[in-house]
Amino acid sequence: MLDILGAALIGQGTVFFVAGTVGLLRFPDIFCRLHALTKADGLGLALIALGVALMADGVGYLVRIALIWFFVAVAGATCGHLIARYARRTMPGVRDD
């Protein structure tokens, strides 16, 4: 039963990753693209990590999954902020107050 639930969560996480990728390719400007990508990928990563955690055999695997999720989430948020700040500073006509 846990394997079925885990597979369903992994499938839902994959759908969110695909939605983030579509947003990255289709939205008009960098800020909309970043928003779609970081939000959808953050939720997709959480769902996939939860699904894999349900399928894990031991506590050691759970700790590793939690650490991977944490570091990827922090890195994704940090990169999103850095890209947005760079775009804001280099776009003509955008005030940097």
Summary of the structure (lengths in Angstrom):
residues: 97
radius of gyration: 16.5
end to end distance: 54.0
largest distance: 55.7
contacts: 266
relative contact order: 0.14
helix: 86%
strand: 0%
